[in-house]
Amino acid sequence: MDLITNLFGDKRNELIKVLMKSAGFGPGQAASFVPAATAAVTKAAGGTKAVDPKKLAGLDASKLIAKIDIPALASKVGVDKGLVTSGSRSSLRSSSGR
């Protein structure tokens, strides 16, 4: 099971709204960010698609974000790296229900 993809995928539309409202993304930026961020979070959380849910639950969002290559993610999505950092935090909070 691809836990992270499922987690972000199930909440894709909600995450796009959160990114637009809380992080200042435009609609296209938010739609591009979700799959790119999913891949980045998967890599940061363990590097494989089959992430152990216990390992994921124990990760602090700030520590997880610190493991993400923010400049590369920003370049891939075509947005400022500050926006990506803000979007990453908003996405993780939203997907965790916080």
Z-matrix of the N, CA and C atoms (Angstrom, degrees):
N
C 1 1.460
C 2 1.529 1 109.05
N 3 1.281 2 115.67 1 135.69
C 4 1.458 3 121.76 2 178.68
C 5 1.535 4 107.53 3 -93.98
N 6 1.320 5 115.11 4 83.39
C 7 1.458 6 122.51 5 -172.42
C 8 1.526 7 113.50 6 -55.75
N 9 1.319 8 116.81 7 -48.35
C 10 1.462 9 119.61 8 -175.45
C 11 1.523 10 110.88 9 -67.92
N 12 1.329 11 117.18 10 -43.80
C 13 1.463 12 119.48 11 178.11
C 14 1.515 13 110.29 12 -61.20
N 15 1.326 14 116.52 13 -42.20
C 16 1.463 15 119.25 14 177.83
C 17 1.518 16 111.43 15 -62.97
N 18 1.334 17 116.06 16 -43.32
C 19 1.462 18 121.12 17 -179.13
C 20 1.530 19 110.79 18 -60.59
N 21 1.327 20 116.40 19 -50.50
C 22 1.462 21 120.11 20 -179.99
C 23 1.522 22 111.26 21 -73.06
N 24 1.340 23 117.33 22 -38.08
C 25 1.464 24 121.04 23 -177.94
C 26 1.517 25 112.90 24 -65.25
N 27 1.321 26 116.15 25 -41.66
C 28 1.460 27 119.96 26 179.63
C 29 1.518 28 112.15 27 -63.59
N 30 1.305 29 116.04 28 -26.38
C 31 1.469 30 120.63 29 -177.27
C 32 1.527 31 111.53 30 -111.84
N 33 1.325 32 117.57 31 20.63
C 34 1.458 33 121.96 32 -174.27
C 35 1.524 34 112.57 33 -52.08
N 36 1.321 35 116.93 34 -53.13
C 37 1.466 36 119.94 35 -177.84
C 38 1.520 37 111.95 36 -64.24
N 39 1.322 38 116.20 37 -38.71
C 40 1.463 39 120.76 38 177.13
C 41 1.528 40 110.31 39 -64.26
N 42 1.336 41 116.16 40 -42.91
C 43 1.466 42 120.22 41 179.54
C 44 1.524 43 111.50 42 -63.57
N 45 1.325 44 116.51 43 -40.04
C 46 1.471 45 119.89 44 178.21
C 47 1.531 46 109.87 45 -60.76
N 48 1.322 47 116.66 46 -43.53
C 49 1.469 48 119.79 47 178.29
C 50 1.529 49 111.58 48 -63.45
N 51 1.329 50 116.65 49 -42.26
C 52 1.468 51 120.93 50 178.91
C 53 1.526 52 110.17 51 -62.42
N 54 1.318 53 116.92 52 -44.43
C 55 1.463 54 121.03 53 179.91
C 56 1.522 55 111.63 54 -61.45
N 57 1.319 56 116.46 55 -39.61
C 58 1.467 57 120.34 56 -179.96
C 59 1.527 58 111.15 57 -71.19
N 60 1.318 59 116.33 58 -41.58
C 61 1.463 60 120.40 59 -176.40
C 62 1.532 61 112.61 60 -79.61
N 63 1.316 62 116.79 61 -47.26
C 64 1.463 63 120.67 62 -171.85
C 65 1.524 64 114.80 63 -93.44
N 66 1.336 65 117.02 64 -27.62
C 67 1.461 66 119.15 65 -173.37
C 68 1.528 67 113.34 66 -112.80
N 69 1.335 68 118.11 67 -5.94
C 70 1.454 69 120.62 68 175.88
C 71 1.519 70 115.77 69 82.65
N 72 1.322 71 118.02 70 17.67
C 73 1.458 72 121.44 71 177.41
C 74 1.527 73 110.36 72 -74.72
N 75 1.325 74 116.39 73 149.50
C 76 1.455 75 121.88 74 167.96
C 77 1.516 76 108.08 75 -81.34
N 78 1.339 77 118.38 76 166.15
C 79 1.472 78 120.73 77 -178.04
C 80 1.532 79 113.74 78 -56.50
N 81 1.332 80 117.37 79 -46.01
C 82 1.458 81 120.52 80 -179.79
C 83 1.518 82 112.52 81 -67.18
N 84 1.328 83 115.74 82 -38.50
C 85 1.466 84 120.25 83 178.25
C 86 1.523 85 110.27 84 -63.37
N 87 1.321 86 116.13 85 -44.48
C 88 1.460 87 120.32 86 -179.45
C 89 1.527 88 111.25 87 -64.15
N 90 1.335 89 116.84 88 -42.46
C 91 1.465 90 120.71 89 179.90
C 92 1.532 91 111.42 90 -64.63
N 93 1.328 92 117.54 91 -34.63
C 94 1.466 93 121.50 92 177.60
C 95 1.523 94 111.57 93 -76.22
N 96 1.322 95 115.88 94 -32.92
C 97 1.458 96 121.06 95 -175.34
C 98 1.525 97 112.60 96 -67.72
N 99 1.318 98 118.31 97 -40.87
C 100 1.467 99 120.94 98 -173.13
C 101 1.531 100 112.24 99 -57.03
N 102 1.338 101 120.83 100 -52.84
C 103 1.472 102 117.84 101 179.36
C 104 1.533 103 113.18 102 -67.86
N 105 1.325 104 117.26 103 -34.73
C 106 1.468 105 119.95 104 178.45
C 107 1.528 106 110.49 105 -66.54
N 108 1.315 107 116.75 106 -41.55
C 109 1.461 108 121.16 107 178.56
C 110 1.526 109 110.76 108 -67.35
N 111 1.327 110 116.90 109 -36.64
C 112 1.461 111 120.77 110 177.71
C 113 1.522 112 110.10 111 -58.53
N 114 1.326 113 116.59 112 -46.05
C 115 1.466 114 120.75 113 178.87
C 116 1.533 115 110.93 114 -64.09
N 117 1.329 116 116.78 115 -41.42
C 118 1.468 117 120.94 116 -179.42
C 119 1.526 118 111.28 117 -66.56
N 120 1.313 119 117.23 118 -41.13
C 121 1.472 120 121.07 119 179.31
C 122 1.529 121 109.86 120 -67.19
N 123 1.330 122 116.72 121 -41.03
C 124 1.464 123 120.50 122 177.41
C 125 1.521 124 110.23 123 -57.70
N 126 1.321 125 116.22 124 -47.49
C 127 1.471 126 120.91 125 179.81
C 128 1.529 127 110.63 126 -62.82
N 129 1.333 128 117.11 127 -44.72
C 130 1.470 129 121.14 128 -178.38
C 131 1.531 130 112.21 129 -67.37
N 132 1.317 131 116.72 130 -30.23
C 133 1.463 132 120.51 131 -176.58
C 134 1.522 133 113.66 132 -84.76
N 135 1.300 134 117.01 133 -6.88
C 136 1.454 135 117.19 134 179.00
C 137 1.506 136 114.06 135 162.58
N 138 1.309 137 116.45 136 -10.08
C 139 1.447 138 119.80 137 174.18
C 140 1.509 139 116.65 138 85.76
N 141 1.318 140 117.81 139 -3.71
C 142 1.457 141 119.51 140 178.21
C 143 1.514 142 108.67 141 -128.71
N 144 1.307 143 115.75 142 164.39
C 145 1.463 144 119.28 143 178.69
C 146 1.525 145 111.24 144 -74.35
N 147 1.315 146 117.66 145 -23.79
C 148 1.463 147 121.75 146 -178.59
C 149 1.526 148 109.59 147 -93.84
N 150 1.317 149 115.86 148 71.29
C 151 1.466 150 121.14 149 -178.97
C 152 1.522 151 109.44 150 -79.07
N 153 1.319 152 116.17 151 136.02
C 154 1.454 153 122.19 152 177.39
C 155 1.528 154 108.97 153 -66.81
N 156 1.344 155 118.97 154 119.84
C 157 1.463 156 121.05 155 -179.04
C 158 1.528 157 113.47 156 -55.69
N 159 1.344 158 117.49 157 -34.50
C 160 1.465 159 120.34 158 178.99
C 161 1.522 160 110.52 159 -66.71
N 162 1.322 161 116.03 160 -38.83
C 163 1.466 162 120.34 161 178.35
C 164 1.527 163 109.83 162 -66.22
N 165 1.321 164 116.68 163 -42.62
C 166 1.458 165 121.39 164 -179.99
C 167 1.523 166 110.82 165 -64.74
N 168 1.324 167 117.10 166 -42.99
C 169 1.460 168 120.90 167 -178.92
C 170 1.519 169 111.68 168 -63.05
N 171 1.324 170 117.14 169 -28.99
C 172 1.453 171 121.09 170 -178.56
C 173 1.522 172 114.70 171 -84.54
N 174 1.327 173 116.90 172 -4.69
C 175 1.465 174 119.89 173 -178.10
C 176 1.521 175 111.45 174 -83.20
N 177 1.300 176 115.29 175 135.09
C 178 1.455 177 121.92 176 173.79
C 179 1.529 178 107.37 177 -81.37
N 180 1.341 179 117.56 178 134.25
C 181 1.466 180 121.05 179 -177.24
C 182 1.523 181 112.25 180 -55.97
N 183 1.323 182 117.78 181 -40.55
C 184 1.467 183 120.77 182 179.79
C 185 1.525 184 111.42 183 -63.96
N 186 1.325 185 116.13 184 -40.04
C 187 1.460 186 119.91 185 178.65
C 188 1.522 187 110.95 186 -68.41
N 189 1.321 188 115.95 187 -37.99
C 190 1.458 189 120.46 188 178.21
C 191 1.527 190 110.13 189 -64.86
N 192 1.329 191 117.18 190 -45.56
C 193 1.468 192 121.33 191 178.86
C 194 1.520 193 110.44 192 -61.56
N 195 1.331 194 117.19 193 -36.79
C 196 1.468 195 120.94 194 179.47
C 197 1.529 196 111.60 195 -62.91
N 198 1.323 197 117.39 196 -24.98
C 199 1.463 198 121.62 197 179.62
C 200 1.527 199 112.58 198 -84.26
N 201 1.326 200 117.42 199 -11.77
C 202 1.470 201 121.42 200 -177.83
C 203 1.522 202 109.39 201 -84.99
N 204 1.314 203 115.86 202 137.02
C 205 1.462 204 121.61 203 175.87
C 206 1.533 205 107.38 204 -78.08
N 207 1.336 206 115.52 205 86.36
C 208 1.467 207 121.83 206 -175.01
C 209 1.528 208 111.98 207 -59.09
N 210 1.346 209 120.32 208 -46.43
C 211 1.469 210 118.97 209 178.85
C 212 1.537 211 112.98 210 -59.32
N 213 1.327 212 117.30 211 -39.70
C 214 1.467 213 120.22 212 179.15
C 215 1.520 214 110.85 213 -66.94
N 216 1.326 215 116.85 214 -41.60
C 217 1.460 216 120.71 215 178.57
C 218 1.520 217 110.33 216 -64.88
N 219 1.324 218 116.83 217 -42.62
C 220 1.470 219 121.04 218 178.34
C 221 1.524 220 110.84 219 -61.09
N 222 1.314 221 116.35 220 -43.64
C 223 1.462 222 120.84 221 179.51
C 224 1.525 223 110.79 222 -63.64
N 225 1.314 224 116.58 223 -42.04
C 226 1.469 225 121.30 224 -179.16
C 227 1.526 226 111.49 225 -63.13
N 228 1.322 227 116.07 226 -38.80
C 229 1.463 228 121.35 227 -177.53
C 230 1.530 229 111.77 228 -88.43
N 231 1.334 230 116.67 229 -21.01
C 232 1.457 231 120.67 230 179.40
C 233 1.515 232 113.83 231 81.85
N 234 1.332 233 115.92 232 35.20
C 235 1.467 234 120.34 233 178.33
C 236 1.525 235 110.00 234 -131.66
N 237 1.314 236 116.34 235 166.21
C 238 1.456 237 123.81 236 178.14
C 239 1.525 238 109.99 237 -62.94
N 240 1.341 239 116.86 238 143.30
C 241 1.470 240 119.41 239 -178.20
C 242 1.523 241 112.98 240 -64.18
N 243 1.337 242 118.21 241 -28.02
C 244 1.466 243 120.31 242 175.09
C 245 1.510 244 111.47 243 -64.80
N 246 1.329 245 116.18 244 -37.06
C 247 1.459 246 121.15 245 177.78
C 248 1.524 247 110.21 246 -67.61
N 249 1.321 248 116.75 247 -37.50
C 250 1.462 249 120.49 248 178.28
C 251 1.528 250 110.43 249 -65.71
N 252 1.319 251 117.55 250 -42.34
C 253 1.470 252 120.51 251 177.92
C 254 1.519 253 109.97 252 -60.84
N 255 1.316 254 116.22 253 -46.84
C 256 1.464 255 121.00 254 178.67
C 257 1.525 256 110.81 255 -62.49
N 258 1.315 257 116.35 256 -42.91
C 259 1.463 258 121.05 257 179.18
C 260 1.510 259 112.52 258 -65.40
N 261 1.321 260 116.72 259 -37.67
C 262 1.468 261 120.36 260 178.48
C 263 1.519 262 110.35 261 -63.14
N 264 1.319 263 115.93 262 -45.27
C 265 1.475 264 119.59 263 179.24
C 266 1.523 265 110.80 264 -63.50
N 267 1.334 266 116.77 265 -44.87
C 268 1.471 267 120.62 266 -179.97
C 269 1.515 268 110.97 267 -62.23
N 270 1.337 269 117.05 268 -42.39
C 271 1.459 270 121.35 269 -179.28
C 272 1.516 271 112.01 270 -65.06
N 273 1.320 272 116.24 271 -45.04
C 274 1.468 273 119.45 272 -179.14
C 275 1.520 274 111.63 273 -65.81
N 276 1.346 275 116.26 274 -40.68
C 277 1.475 276 118.59 275 177.37
C 278 1.517 277 110.24 276 -63.50
N 279 1.326 278 117.42 277 -44.03
C 280 1.455 279 121.51 278 -177.71
C 281 1.521 280 111.26 279 -65.89
N 282 1.334 281 117.09 280 -43.52
C 283 1.463 282 119.87 281 -177.47
C 284 1.516 283 112.68 282 -71.29
N 285 1.337 284 117.08 283 -23.12
C 286 1.460 285 119.77 284 178.94
C 287 1.520 286 112.09 285 -90.80
N 288 1.344 287 115.88 286 -4.59
C 289 1.455 288 119.88 287 178.64
C 290 1.500 289 114.33 288 82.12
N 291 1.329 290 117.94 289 14.80
C 292 1.466 291 121.57 290 -179.25
C 293 1.487 292 110.94 291 -90.04
